[in-house]
């Protein structure tokens, strides 16, 4: 049986990548630092995932085991005989697992393993391939650098499956249970693959990979954030409640169709296929069973209002394609009002707004010049969006 090493046994590791690999005939070896999770996976050798939808069903993922991420020699031994690797640990954790991956690369080189191996990177940030490769290279003795270049593929992916926050009752039901939406498609960068690529359920090696990256950020993420920020203004707790509000759902659609026209133009996408993707996303955002919270989806507005992130980046994309980003500017204005209890960066955004005003805040947070057309429109929309959408 082929073997896949899965760094991270969390929601995406177990709830997405692990499922794809197991269903494709791989033994899945999870690498995680949570010892109780490692022990339970080794004891049971399987775990359940439940589809969050109107008529939910449960799938049992089999042929799994686990190794402690703290035991670097043991993980290196697993990597030595693996056919595929994958990360789903969070961007900030990647530098911490790089030395372990380096130890595995060294073990393969010393064992004279000729077959290349690819690392699928399931992390929510662009350019993670070069970043992780540089981190692994730093931890690898120089005599193995040529082997790294020739035999190890750092393959970025676009994770579109949504994983809701589980209730305490669901967690008590089974500590290995993961709740996920049924959507099961993982585009990966075809250009980054080394050697032969195995057939994997749901995985699409994409030649035009940047189009999938942009589509995730400026269709999926931008639409989701728009729903959350407008939902917050109207006092909704859940995204599905916001999407059931005709005024909000219409605005979310308008924003996604605005970036959609730009995406179609930039990447020469099929307009009808992209519109079908928008329709699918709108239905998924409205999925009651996901129970996705406005506070979670809108969380961290300092990052989500960043210069190249979902909203400001989306507005700039629309502008670059010769159109005016009216609806994206409205979403940015709503995002500036986002201030739920417990958010890690919303208070900072509010502080900057008090000190510098809307144009100054966009200059500091979004790196937009104060006389840019986007800034002028957001300044105009800042009070109007409250009047239009306030509960």
Secondary structure, DSSP 4 states (H G I P E B T S, - for coil): -EEEEEE--SHHIIIIIHHHHHHTTEEEEEEES-HHHHHHHHHHSEEEEEE-STT--EEEEESEEEEETT-HHHHHHHHHT-SEEEE-S-GGGHHHHHHHHHHHHHHHHHTT--S-EEEEE--SSTTHHHHHHHHHHHHS-GGGHHHHHHHEEEEEEEE----PPPPHHHHHH-TT-EEE-S---EEEEGGG--S-----TTEEEETTHHHHHHHIIIIIIHHHHHHHHHHHHTT-SBHHHHHTSHHHHHHHHHHHHHHHHHHHHHHT--HHHHHHHHHHHHHHHT-GGG--BHHHHS--HHHHTSTTSTTHHHHHHHHHTTS--HHHHHHHHHHHT---TT-TTHHHHHHHHHHHHHHHHHHHHH---TTSHHHHHHHHHHHHHHHHH--
